[in-house]
Amino acid sequence: MNILVTGANGQLGMELQELAKKYPNLNFHFTDIHNLDITNLQALKDFSEENNFDFLINCAAYTAVDKAEDEPEKARLLNITAVEYLAEICNLKNATLVHISTDYVFGGQGYKPYKETDKTAPQSTYAITKLGAEEAVKTISKSGIIVRTSWLYSTYGHNFLKTMLRLGKERDELKVVFDQIGTPTYATDLAKAILTVVIAGKQSDNPVEIYHYSNEGVCSWYDFALAIMEESGIKCKVIPITTKEYPLPAERPFYSVLDKSLIKKHFDIEIPHWRESMKSCLQKLNER
Ligand SMILES: NC(=O)c1ccc[n+]([C@@H]2O[C@H](COP(=O)([O-])OP(=O)(O)OC[C@H]3O[C@@H](n4cnc5c(N)ncnc54)[C@H](OP(=O)(O)O)[C@@H]3O)[C@@H](O)[C@H]2O)c1
C-alpha cells in the first residue's frame, strides 16, 4: 500500500514519520511545502503523474487560529482551495483522501459530546475554513475519510503543552482559562488511529465518512495546564480565569468534547485517557 503524506513536517506529520518505521509493509511518501506545495495544482498534478498512492493523508493546514482573523485569504487558500485540489487529484488516482479537521467546527454551546452528525457552527475564520475543507471533501471526493480532532499536542512543533512547560519555568504564576472545555489529543495516539483506519480501509458505503478522535476524558485548559505542571514538577501557580478575562482575536467554542463512539465501533480502537497520554509525552520530552 502506497501512502502519500502532505504537510509531513508538522506535529501530526512528524508523528506519522516516526510511526512509519514500525510499518515496513507500508510504503510512505512524506512531503511538505518545500517539495510538494499543496496550493500549487500543477505541482500536485506533476507529482501524481510520477508517483502512485492509494491513500493521501493531508496533515497540512493553516493552523494559526488567531492569525487567521488577519489573513483569511491565506487560511482559505491552504484550508479550502488546496483541499479541493487534493480531492481532485485523489479522484484521478482512485485514492482515498484522509483529511484532518477540528472540534472548532462546532459552536460550543452544547453540554454533551458532539457526534459526527451534530450541527456545525464555526465561530472563527480558521474554523470556517476547516469546515469549508470538509465541504470540499464531501462534495468532490469519491472516497474520503475526515478525522476531526481537538487540542493537538506532541513533542514536535508548537503547542499548548510545550508553551506551558516554557512559561511555567519562566514565571511564578500563569493565568489559564477554565471555561473552555474539551479534550487534549496526543498526536502519537492520533497518528496510530489514522494508520489503523487506513489499514482497515473504509468501513461504510458512504463515499466520505467523518470520524471523531481525541483522547478519552474531559478537561478545561486550566486543568490541562495544572496537570502539566504537576506531572513535570514545575512549581508555577496556575490561576483559573474566564475567556472574557483573556480576550483573543478568534472566538473558541466553550464546549467541544468529541464523541468517539463511531471510530471505536468501526475500528475497535482503544483510546488512552488524556492524562496518561500527557504523561507519555512529558516523559518523551524528558528523554530528549
Ligand atoms: N493543532 C491543533 O491543536 C489542532 C486541533 C484540531 C485539529 N487540528 C488539525 O490537525 C491537522 C494537523 O495539525 P498540526 O498541528 O499537526 O499542524 P502543523 O503542526 O501546523 O503542521 C502543518 C504542516 O503543513 C505545512 N504546510 C504549510 N503550508 C503548506 C503547503 N502549502 N503545502 C504543504 N505543506 C504545508 C507546514 O509547514 P510550515 O510549518 O513550514 O508552515 C507544517 O509542516 C490540521 O489539519 C489541523 O487543522 C489541529
The ligand as an ORCA input file, in Angstrom:
! r2SCAN-3c Opt
* xyz 0 1
  N      -3.013     21.947     16.419
  C      -4.203     21.717     16.966
  O      -4.452     21.975     18.146
  C      -5.285     21.080     16.139
  C      -6.526     20.843     16.719
  C      -7.531     20.244     15.945
  C      -7.270     19.915     14.629
  N      -6.056     20.184     14.080
  C      -5.817     19.827     12.678
  O      -4.881     18.769     12.651
  C      -4.103     18.838     11.447
  C      -2.628     18.745     11.779
  O      -2.315     19.855     12.637
  P      -0.821     20.126     13.139
  O      -0.937     20.834     14.444
  O      -0.013     18.880     13.007
  O      -0.350     21.184     12.024
  P       1.054     21.926     11.937
  O       1.975     21.477     13.006
  O       0.755     23.394     11.780
  O       1.658     21.366     10.557
  C       1.198     21.760      9.311
  C       2.306     21.449      8.314
  O       1.847     21.832      6.999
  C       2.917     22.523      6.356
  N       2.433     23.379      5.295
  C       2.089     24.702      5.340
  N       1.728     25.129      4.119
  C       1.850     24.071      3.278
  C       1.663     23.911      1.888
  N       1.245     24.931      1.118
  N       1.896     22.705      1.334
  C       2.319     21.669      2.099
  N       2.541     21.757      3.429
  C       2.294     22.957      4.010
  C       3.544     23.318      7.492
  O       4.799     23.813      7.124
  P       5.327     25.210      7.798
  O       5.450     24.927      9.258
  O       6.609     25.445      7.097
  O       4.258     26.237      7.501
  C       3.603     22.250      8.567
  O       4.729     21.415      8.409
  C      -4.542     20.130     10.760
  O      -5.492     19.830      9.775
  C      -5.189     20.933     11.860
  O      -6.158     21.836     11.364
  C      -5.049     20.741     14.813
*
